[in-house]
Amino acid sequence: MAHWVAITWENDRLLFLSANTSGKSLTFENAAALDDPKKLGELVAKCRLAKADTIVVLNRSDVEVRPLVFPPVPDNELPDLVKFQAGREFNNYDPSAPVDFFVTSKLEDVTRSTLFPAVKPSDLQSMPDGAPKHILASTLRLATFQKIKSFCEEHHLVLKHVVLRPCTTASLWSQSGNAIEERAALLVELDKHEASQTVVLQGEPVFMRSPKISRPQDVSVPDFAARILAELKRTRIAARNEIQGIDVDEVVLCGNNAAFESLAEQLKKGLDIPVRLFDPLQGLAVKTPDADEQHTALFGAIGQVVRREPFQIDFVNPKRRPEDTSKRNWLTGIAAAVLFLIFGLFGYVYFAQTSLKKEVDQLTVKFNDLSRTSSTVVNQQRQLDEIDRWRAGNVNWFEQLAWLSQNALPAEDMMIRDLRFETPPTAGTLGNISFIALLRNQSLVTPMMNGFRDANHIPQPGLISPERGNPQRYLFRSNLTIRLESP
């Protein structure tokens, strides 16, 4: 018989869950919500859980998560590639901090956002080694990781895993039997100050978001439902923009009482997709009456270790390149090589022509494969160069957008369309703002130009012509480029 403990922090309080395991049987015995984390020691002593194996579950807001896309590479090379790329993708990255990742295998036939060097679906068949690797990578601050280890040691717990809440909740949902495989579900957990939202595709989390929303005592109040509805719409848009071809088919609320039923009914009125409830305690052996939907991620975490299901993100046991073969395998390899050389020596004359022909055939196949994929590699490099040039421009485009809004003519006189921000490789020039200006009449061209002209902005007008698309309000159109000069 073994004991497992799972804990997570919800800002100013700690959630606790313990379980007893015997073989494949699992019984959840104790659950608590502690306003003071220092009380954990008393609870551990009371339940006789000293030296128990422990899982710490982190919220999405506690870590940094980045989607990455790599060309088709062997799985054993991914840990080194992710570690290398983390230095470029993560903010304030510390090489000594733990980094882990998992391959979102359900996204092989879709394309990530253009912010990443994704490969177009039309190019997939030309790749001889398979589809690109879509990855969700995450890192945890080293100081936070050290605090978690010290906290567990202080309370006589043995830290075994540090995992992500969206992943364990998705695992519990997939194991419950309620998931519909062909649907992309948006799982929603409500804690005291956050609304954890995870898009799950065929049992696999592919997008995570955790906006700050204070949960009231009664989750069915209309004001809270309106705030949750707004965040759900933002999550759907964000997921659709990041993962091309994937849309949320249903919303799943983690909770099963009258208040959650009322909340689900209110959300259905504002969404065009089904909203249903998920009872995290369904089918589980739970002795404690204090367990509820707030312990959903903890149920999922303990269930994974009992099923010996690997965690997708585990900062204690991050994925690493496989170690070198053992000494025995090394000696076996040497013996095999010696035998190969002996037989090769005796059969050299006989197999010389066959080997050379086979080598030529193999090189021909590789040459043809490289010829087919060369255009894809060039396109990927061009995308990377464009991204690097955008970053090197050091222009705060949000400030430029605010400046443009402040200096534009009133909406009844002018409308901006087809807005583009560009970073040209020209010395002394930070970038260009290009757009089509629709004007009420031609006399507004000069006021518009004067409004957009200052020491750092040089407007360059283009062709002025009648507007045919919206003649009732805007009669003329002008192509305009504003050059950003270095201060």
N, C-alpha and C positions, 0 to 999 in steps of 0.2 A: 504494500500500500504506500502510495506517494502523495505528497501534498504539493499543490501549486498555488501560488499567489499572483494575482494580477492587480496592478495599481495604475491610476492615471490622475493627472492634475487637471482640474477645471478652474484655472486662474487661482482663486483664493481658497479652494477646497480640494480634498483628495478623495477619490473614489476607490473602494477596496472590494476585492472579490477573492474568495478562496475556494478550492475544490479538492476533493479526495478522488484519487484514481486507483483502480485495481484492475489490471489488465486493460480491456477496452471499455470498462464501465467508468462512468464519470458522474460524480455527484457534487453539486455546488452547495456549500455548507454555510458560508458567512458572507454577508455583503454589508457595506457601510458607506456613508458619505461623511467625511470628517472635515469640519470647518477649520481645525487646527492640525496640520500634518504631524506635529509633534506627538499627537495622541496615537499615532500608528504603533509606537512601541508598546503601549498598554494593550492595544487590540491584539498584537502578535503574541504577547505573553498570555493574554486571556484565552486565546484560541489554540495555544501551544503550537505555534507555527514557526518557531525559531529554526533557522537553517533551511527553511522551505525554499524550493526553487521559485524564482520570481520573474515575472514578465512586466516590464514597464511599457505602457502604451502612451505614445505621444500624439498630441493633436497635430493637425495639418499646420496650424499656425506656429508650432514649436520648431519646425524644421524648414529647410529650403528645398523645394522640389523643382526640377527642370526636365522637360521632355527633350530627348536627344535622338538623332537619327544617324546611323552609321551605315556605310555600304555593307554588302554581304561579307562577313568575316567569320572565322571559326569562333565558337562560343568561348573557348579558353583564352582568346585574346581580348574579349570584351572588358574584363576588369581593368587591365592596363589602359585600354583606350578611354574608358569612362574616367579613370583617375586623371589621365592627361587632359581630357577635355574639361574636367571640372574646374581647372584653373582658369579657364576662359569664360565659362558659363555662370558660375556661382559668384554671388557678391561676397567680397571680403573672405575669399576662400583660404582656409588654413590647410596646408598639405598634411599636417599631423592629425586633422580631424577625421572622424569616421565617415566613409562614403559607401553607400550601397545602392543597388539598382535592380530592376527586373525588366525583362523583355516583355512588352505588351504584344504577345503573339497574335492576338485577335485583330491587330491592325495591319497585317501584312499587305492587304489589298487597298489601303487608303493612304492618303498623303497628309503629313503634318503641315503645320502652318509654314508659310514662306519665310518666316523668321529663322527657319532651320534648313540645313542643306538636304531637303527631302528629295526623293527620286520620284519622278512622275509615274503613275500607274502604267502609262503607255510604254515605258521603258523597262518594265519588270521582266517581260518575256525575253528581252535581249541579254539578261544577266545570267550567266551560266551557273553561278553558285547560289541562286535563290534570291529571295526578296530582301529589301533593306531591313535593318534591325531598328525597330522602334522601341525606345527605352524611356522609362521614367527613373531618373536618378535623384537621390536625396542625400543631403549632408546635414550633420548636426554639429553645432559649435562644440569645440573641444571642452570649453569650460563647463557647458551644460552637461556634457557626457560625464565629466569627472564628478560633477555635483550629484548626478544620479547614482554613480557607483558609491560615492561616500555616503549618500542617504541610505542606500540599502545596507551597507556595512554597519552603519550606526544603529539600524533597527534589526540587525541580526538576520538579514535576508540574503540569499545567494542569488545574485543577478545572473540570469541566463540569457535573456533576450531584451532588446529595446526595439520596439516595432512601431508601425504607424497605424493610427486608428482607422483611417479609411480602408486599409487593406484587411484588417481583422474583421471589420464590420461586413465587408464584401464577402469574406469567407463564410461567416455565419449565415448571411443571406443565401449564398449559393448552396450551402448544406441543408437549409431548411426545407427544400422541396417546393418553395413558393415561387422561385424564379422561373420566368419564361425565357427559354434560351435564345429565341430569335429577337427578343426585345432588349433595347438599351435602357436600363433603369437608372433613375436618379435617386440614390439613397439619401435620406435626410435624417440626421440625428440632432436633437436639440439638447444642448447642455445649458449651463447657467448663463454663459455669456457668448456662445458661438452657435452657429448652425452649420454643422459639418455636412457637406454635400459632395457626394461621390458618384460619378457616372460609371456604371458597371456594365460591361459588355461580355456576355457569355461567362459570367462568374469572375471576370477580371476587371479590376479598377483601371480605367484609362484616363480619367480626369478627376482632379481633386480641387476643392475650394472650401474655405472656412471663413465666411464673413462674420463680423462681430454683431451679434444681436442678443440683447439681454432677454432672457426668457422669463415671462411672468409666471405667477403661481398657477394661473389658469391659461393654458395655451390656446384656448378657443376664443379669446377676446378678439373682436374684429380688428383692432389696431395692430395687434401682433400678427394676425393672419395677413393683413395688407403688407407688412414689412417682409414677411417670409415670401409672399407671392412675388414681390419685387426682386428679391434675391434669387429666387428660382428662375425667373426670366433672364436675369443677368448670367446665371450659370449656364443656361441653355445656349445663350448667344456665345459666351466664351468658349464652351466646349465645341460648338459648331464651327467657330472660327479657327480653333487650334487643330481640330481633327476633321479634315475635309471628308464628307460622305457619311458622317456619323451624326445622328440626331437623337434626342431623348424621346423615348416612346411612352414612358410612364414615370410617375413620381411615387416613391415608396417612403412612407413615414414610419420611423421606428417608434412604435407605441401602440397600445391596444386598450384604450379606455374611452369613455364617453367624450372627454375633452378632445382627444385626438380625432375621434370620429367627426366631431363638430368642426375641427380645424380642417380636416380633409374635405368636408362638404364645402367650406368656404373657398378652399383652394381650387376645387373643381370649377367653380364659377368663373375664375380668372384664367384658367388654362384650357388648352384645346387637346389635352391628353388625359388619360385616366390617372386618378390618385387613389392609392390603396394603402392599407395599414399592414405593418409587419410586427408581429409579436415576437420579440427576441427570446422569450422564455418558452416558446412553443416546442414541445418535444424534448425538453431538457429536464433532468432530475434536479430540482431546486428545492432545498429544505428551508432556506432563509426567506422570511416574508419581506425583508427589506430590499430585495433585488427588484429592479424595475428597468424601464427602457434606457435609463442613463448608464446602465452597466453593459449595454449591447456590445461595445468593442471588447470589453473584458471577457464576456462569454465567448466571443469569437476567438480571442487569443488563446485561452486555455483549451478550447476545443481543437485548435490546430496542433498544439503540442501532443495532445492525447492521440490524435489521428496520425501523428508523425508527418504532418503536412508542413513542408518548409515555408517559412515566412518570406514574403516577397521583398520586404525591407527589414533588415535586422542589423542594427549598428554594432551589436556585440559580435556577431558572426557575419561580417560583410563578405561578399563574394570575392574570391582571389583566384589568381592563376593557379592551376593545379601544380602541385609540387613535382619535382623530378622523380623519375622512377626509382624504385628501391634497388639496393645493391644486387639482389638476386636477379631482378629483371635486367640490370646492367650486364651481369655476367652472362645471362642467357643471350642477350643481344650480341655480345662479343663472340660467343660460340657459334651463333647462327651466322654471323658475318664471316668467320673463318671457314665454315662449311660452304658458304656461298662463294667465297673466293676460290676454294679448291675445285668445286664443280664448275665454276665459271672459267677457271684456267683450262680444264680439260675440254670444255665445250666451246671455247672461244672461237675456234676456226669454223665450227659447224654453225654457230648461231650469230656470227659476225654480220652477215648480210641481213638476216632477219631483224636483228636488234637495230641496225642502222635504219632500216626501212620503217620500223615501228617508231623510232625516235623522230624521223622526218614527219611521219603521220601525226604524231603528238604535237610537234612544233607547229605544224600546219593548222591543226585544230585550235591551238592556243592563239596563233596569229589571227585566225578568223574571229575568235571570241573577242580578242582585244580590239580588233577593227570595229566590231559591232558596238562595243561599250565605250569606245574612245569619245564619241560625241557626248555621252552622258557624263563622263568624268570632266570634260571641258566645261559643260554646262554647270556642274557642281562647283568647279573652281571659280567660274564667273560669278556665281551667286555669292560665294565666300568673299571674293574681292569686292563685290558691291557692298556687302555688309561691313567689311573692314573699312572701306572708304567712308561709309555713312557714320561709323563710330568715330573715325579719325577727324571728322569735320568739327566735332566738339560744339555743335549748335544745339541749343535747347529749343527744339521745334515747338514744344508746348507754349513757350513764351512768344515765339513768332506767330503762332496761331492766335494767341490773345491779342498781340499787337495788331494783327490783321483785322480782327473783329472790332477793336477799338477805333481804328482809323478808316473803316469802310463807311460808305454813305448809308443813310437809313434804308431799311428794307423796302420801303415803298419806292425808292429810287434805284435800288441796285440789288442784284442777287449774284452770288459767287457760285460757279459750277466747275466741276472737273479740277479740283484743287490738288496740286502736286508739290511736294517738297523734294528738292534735288541737291546733291552735293557734287558740283563739277570740279574736276582736277585743275583749277585755274589759280595761280598764285595771286594772293591778295583778295580772293573772293571766297566767302564762306559757303555760299550756296545760292540757290534760286527758288523763288516761290512763283509758280506758274498757275494760272487759272483763266477761265472765261468769265468775263464780267457782263452781265445782262443789265442794260440801262433803260430807264424810262424814256429818255430822249437823248439826242446826240450832244446837247449842250452840257451834259453832266460829265463828259469825258475829262475836261480840264479840272473841275473840283475833285474828281476821283483821283487824278494823277497827283494833284497837290497834297491830298490827304495821305497818300502813300509815300511821299518823298520826305526824307530827312537825311541826317549825316551818314547813317548806316544802311539806308534803303534807297536804291536807285530804280525807279519804275521805267520799264521799257515797253511802250505800247506796241501792239501789233495791228493787224487788219481790223478796221471798224466796218461792220456790215449790218444790214437790217436783220432783225431776229424774227424767224418764222415759227419758232416753236411755241412762243407765248406772246403773240402780238397784242392781246388785250391789256397787258400790263407793262411789258418790257419790249420796246420797239427796236433797240439796237443791241449789238453784242460786240465785244472787243476782246481780243486775245492779249493778255497782259503778263509780263514777266517782271518780277521785282528782284533785282540783284542785291544780295547781302554783302556789304563791304566790311573788311576787317576794320575794327575801331583803331 
